Amino acid sequence: MNGQNLGTVDEKLIRRVVEEDSVVRAYVYAATRGHRETQDVIQEVWRVACRKIADYDESRPFRSWVLGIARLQVLKWRQGLARSHEILAPDVLDLLAETAATEREEIDLRSQYLLDCLGEVPAPGFKILHMKYFDGLKSAVIAGQVKKSVAAVDMALVRLRRSLRDCVERKVAAGVEAVGGAQS
């Protein structure tokens, strides 16, 4: 495979990851009920998805495939908390997966806005986001690669996430106003 084709595959996978991240994140957060736990499980979901992408059957919906991986990762996480009384039953996890799937329209809209907002991120910021969320690198490794301190990388990530969140929320608000104005 030449470098050009590899770049296309990476871009296609990145687009799918970005498109489905909010659905997967909503499911995992509902199952784990904690930001840190969600981050840990999400990172493992995308790591497994990247490792197993060659096994993905293109005739099946990517969302279903990745939610299956997410469910398995949540179950693995639960096994680590077997003594806790705060874990959710498997039938509740199934219900959460169904709910995530039914919220598709809003999540798809937010995903599209996120893609638009990612397109506005300057190249150095996009590189840091890619290394963190696609490559799964820790801040210390990223700092070494971009020749910045770990604190600078962590602050850049905070600012980038905040900027992306604000951008998506502005687009959501503009969409709601446009719909509301059209109905008046």
N, C-alpha and C positions, 0 to 999 in steps of 0.2 A: 504494500500500500504506500503510495507516495505521500509526501508531507501535505500536499494540497487536500487530498481526500481525508487524511487524518484530521485536518483542521475543520472540514465540513462535518465529520462525525462528531467532533467535540462541540461544534456550534449547535448541531441538532440536539445533542444530549443536553447541553446547557439550556437551550430553549425549553425543552421538556421539563427539566428540573425546575426552572423558574416558573413555568406554567402550573406545575402541580405542587410546588412547595407550600403554598398557603393551605391547600386541602390537607396535605400530609401533616403540616404543622398544627392545624386545627384539631385533627384527629389525635395526634400524639399529645398535644397539650390537654385535651379533654380526658385522655386516659391517664396521664401522669400528674396533672394538676400542679405542676411546678415548672418555672422557667428553666432552671438549671437542668432538671430531669429531661424536659422537652429538648433542650439543646443537645444533651448527650445522646438521646435516642434518635433525634433527627440526623445528627452527624453519622450515626451508625447506619441509619436507613439509606442515606445517600452514598455512603461508602460501599455498602452491600450492593446497591443498585448499580453503581459504577463498575463494581467488580463482576456483576452478573449480567451486564447489559447485552453481552453476546448471546445469552440464553433467552432474551426477550423475544416473544413472538409478535412481529409487527401487525399480525391480523387481529390481535387483541388490544383493547384500550390500554394505553400506558398508565392511566390513572388507576385502573383496577390492579394492574401488575404491581405498581409501586405501593398501593394501599395494602396489598397482600404482604409485601416486604415489611411495611410499617407495622402491621398487625403482629407479625412474627417477632419483630424487634421489641414491641411493647410486651409481648408475652415473655421474652427473654428477660427484659427489665423487671417484670413482675416476679419472675423466679428468684431474682436477687433480693426481692423484698418479701419473700414468702411468709415471714413472721409478722409482717405489718397488717393491721386491720383496715388500712386505708386504701388498699388496692381494689380495683374494679373487677367484677365478675366477667368471664368471657362473653356472656350474652350482652352485657352492657357495652363491652368493646365492639361487638358486632353492631349494636344500635348506634354507637358513635360513628362507626364507619359508614353506615347507611345515611346518617344525618349529614356527615361531611359530603357525601355524594349528592344529597338533595339540595345542598346550599351551593350547588355548582355555578349557577348563573352569577351570583354576586362574587364568588371566588374567582370565576373566570374573568369577570370584568376587572377586579382588583389585580389579577395576574397580568392582564394586558396593560393596565396602567403601570404596574411595576416594570414590565418590559420597556415601556415608553420611557419611564424615569431612569432605568438603567442605561438607556441610550444617551441620556443627558449627562451621565457621570464622566468626568474627565478620565483619560486613559490611566493616569497613575492610581486613581481611586478604584477604577474598575479592576486593575491588576491586583490590588490588595483584596478586593471582594472575591475575585476569582480564586486566589490562593487560599483564602480562608474557607469559602463555602463550596468550591468545586474540588479543589485539591485536598481540602481538609487539613491544612497546615496550621500549626499553632503559631501564636503571635511572635514567639521568639525566633522561629524559623523564617517567618515572613520578614521580620525586622532585619535579619541577616541578609536576606535576598534583596531588599529594597534599600539597604544601607541607612536604616533609621533605628531609633531606640525602640524597645518593646513598648514603652509608655506612649511613644508617638504613634506606633501602629495601632495600639488599643484605642487611643483617642481618635485616630482617623476612622477606625471601624465604628466607634460610637457616632461620630459625626456623619459618616456615610449612611448608617442605618437610619439615623434621625432624618437626614435629608431625603432619603428614599421614602420613609414613612410620611413625611410632610408632603412630598410631591404626590404620592398616591392619594392622600386625604384631600389635597386641593383638587385633584382630578375627579374624585368621587363627589365632592361638594359641587363642582362645576357641572357634573353630569346630572345631579339631583336638581340643581337650579334650572338647567336646560329642560329637563322633563317637566318640572313644576311650571315653568314659564310657558311651555307648549300646551299645558292642560288648562291654563287660565282663560 
